[in-house]
Amino acid sequence: MKKLYVIILLFGSLSLSAQGVRTAYKTGEWLKFRIHYGFLNASYATLHLKEDKIDDIPVHHVVGIGKTTGFASLFFKVNDRYESYFDKRDQKPYRFIRKIDEGGYTRDTEINFHHEKDLAVLHDKKQKKKFRFEVDNGIQDLISAFYFLRSNYDSKNLVIGEVLTLNVLFDDDGVFPFKLKYLGKEIIRSKFGKVECLKFRPFVQYGRVFKEEESLSLWVSNDHNKIPIRIKADLRIGSIKADLDGFNGLKNQFKIIMD
């Protein structure tokens, strides 16, 4: 179950399509996801949106937490923390923190974005190394991408089969183009009832974790919130499913289809 939280955070946070004019979120928003590995309720992940300042600039501060629970934690422990500080107006990232422990695999990194210099500096605190990357104006980190996409894309303009790309800086591998294919609308039966969703197919790197490039599917609520409802992935060994398990402080009404 290694990388369970990375999967939910990466593909949950890159839930494409938003309503553009209407704000998709507000300070205080909290989302919780339950991750299943086979028949096990393997772990959970949460995202909490707060307010803060970076060099006197008002920013949103998001804290993402991921942990294994119950029986799963007996044979594989995950304790992950992600943080992102991004501009309240245009979702431009200023700082990204990744501190994880996944079955003994640990990382402790911090990325600081210097947009005036088109530069990002990643500090690997464990290895005591720093990496410099040239970045453009459209760069996002893993978390800020979630909020950027929710606020800057209109679902009405999506075309089935269209592939959309966003540049993300996540680790010392550098900037990578994350791609999503839009597959259309689908109704998902969730813990909260039936929800009309937009379905996407993220392109992933197959081999070490995933079976193939199109091994993952993502369903996002087709309302003004644009929050992930379900994520499913076929892995080289087994499969995982992540479902929205709880929420609080949504900006807009969460739409449920009444039978």
Secondary structure, DSSP 8 states (H G I E B T S, - for coil): -TTHHHHHHHHHHT---BBTTS----TT-EEEEEEEETTEEEEEEEEEEEEEEETTEEEEEEEEEEEE-TTHHHH--EEEEEEEEEETTT--EEEEEEEEEETTEEEEEEEEEEGGGTEEEEEETTTTEEEEEE--TT-B-TTHHHHHHHHH-BGGG--TT-EEEEEEE-STT-EEEEEEEEEEEEEEEETTEEEEEEEEEE---BTTTBSSTT-EEEEEESSSS--EEEEEEEBSSSEEEEEEEEEE--SS----B--
